[in-house]
């Protein structure tokens, strides 16, 4: 997948995925007017066309004032409305000081600093520059972050120049990775996301990282509380697109240097990856993802031989349908090519299948949170993935994952693994509201999440943020390659016989090396053992 990492060249919008330079962004303005205050006296535009309505001595002044304020009219934005029409309606919410606006936050006027007409409504910030650079305020890294309007109001509300959706603070300055979280019906995706985002700062602290929200994460968490005494959040509404949830992950490189990466979470209902119409809407989010988390309900979608729960056949097949859609439709891959996007297959509600885990140590691990790695001498955190602990649980999960789900993964995906977590850590019960008659799920005790960050940490490994402390087990052993004994010419009169894999031989041939196969040999025991682990 093509990566866009330099804001001076290309920022990729997290909504429409168009790319643009930081100098091409548009801005939502802080100054705004409605039809009743386009001038100090409240005259309407048509009043100036009717003789005698506007006093002649004030006419020129008020007309000029009206023309200056017209670009700042509150109104529905055509680009923004067109983009959101495909999802029914926008889910962007006002919070903080924006909740006191006299309009919806997305109805604020938008100006394009590159448009000569709009430039008339902006102040010149850099007189020595030329073109659009005259009007752009930049930060310490040289990224355009603000403009100042003719009324002296500064705005830092950057929006995509194509769809006019809001760009998070500092978005595009750092390397951006998109992660789709897809939940099959009944998997508890909304509960999981609420708990993951609630505790992400504490979780990444064990990797010596900080996580800074650059979008309104707090509103999502407050709207979906996971607390004793409150009903659990309802399932995501099919066909409704929620605002991307964005974090900046930072880590220290040296005493004076910090590295920051941006991750964007998409909340996608599994149903929206099955219907043909929804594919057109949601395919672009999966298609542009750098990693995917797929949540499944163990009681409904795993091959648990001893279970006695009746499950709708369509629900049982949902994971396979979603994975087939991802591979064949969203990613538009050739029939001979596997999907290489890292895929974390997450068994949610792990407390409900503890009885199926036979190994006592693995059962204990499944029923507890991750153990952070620490330096034995200093007790400081080691920013690595605890593979030794994870591997014990991994072996048990894959024993329970058989049938069509395992087959579609093996055939269509090259980089995947299994995880188990409990977003609540306790049982739930159904209670009926006496007033409304509606039934809701409630926790039977305080929420104590277990292992919810583990699939994300594995994705961090795949994205290169961290490394595993020891090799990570594959869900199934890798396919062994043929091994050859080859003759390699190392000098004018010197040749050397060495052993190598077929892929290494082909690479050397493509590089023009003088190599010749002298025979086929059996792979070493060490190589065969390595096939059990991820590269």
Number of C-alpha atoms within 10 A of each C-alpha: 9 5 13 16 17 15 22 16 12 19 26 19 21 27 20 15 15 14 18 19 17 24 19 21 24 25 25 25 23 18 20 22 18 16 15 12 16 23 22 10 11 14 18 16 16 8 12 17 10 9 9 9 12 18 11 11 8 10 13 13 11 20 18 11 14 20 13 16 21 19 19 22 18 21 16 14 15 10 14 19 18 13 18 17 10 15 17 12 13 18 12 16 13 16 13 7 7 12 12 11 12 13 16 16 17 21 18 23 21 25 23 20 24 18 12 11 12 14 19 14 20 22 19 20 16 14 10 8 12 9 12 17 18 19 23 25 19 17 11 6 7 12 18 23 20 22 29 21 22 16 13 12 13 17 17 17 19 26 22 26 21 19 20 25 25 23 22 19 17 16 25 25 20 19 18 24 20 21 25 22 23 26 29 24 21 18 24 23 29 25 20 24 20 21 23 19 20 18 14 18 17 14 22 19 15 18 21 16 20 20 22 15 20 17 17 18 19 14 12 17 19 11 11 19 17 24 17 15 11 13 19 20 20 14 15 19 12 13 18 18 23 16 21 21 21 26 26 22 19 17 19 13 9 8 6 6 8 10 14 18 19 22 22 19 22 24 21 26 23 26 20 24 30 18 13 11 11 16 18 14 15 18 19 15 21 24 18 20 21 23 25 23 23 26 26 27 24 23 22 22 25 23 18 17 8 7 12 8 9 8 11 10 10 10 16 22 15 21 28 18 20 21 22 17 19 21 24 16 16 20 17 13 14 10 9 7 12 17 20 15 20 22 26 22 20 25 23 27 25 23 20 14 21 14 9 16 18 10 12 9 13 20 19 13 17 28 19 15 18 19 13 16 17 15 9 9 6 7 9 14 15 17 21 22 25 22 19 14 17 23 20 17 22 21 18 18 24 16 13 17 19 13 10 15 19 17 13 16 22 15 12 20 18 16 19 23 23 21 26 27 25 27 27 28 21 17 16 16 10 12 13 11 10 8 6 7 9 9 12 16 16 19 20 15 14 14 17 14 20 23 24 25 22 22 22 20 21 27 23 17 16 19 14 9 17 17 18 17 14 14 17 21 21 21 23 16 14 16 9 13 14 13 19 21 18 19 17 17 15 12 8 6 6 8 13 11 14 13 17 18 18 15 12 13 20 13 11 14 13 9 9 9 14 12 19 15 15 12 11 15 13 10 16 10 8 8 12 15 11 17 16 17 17 16 11
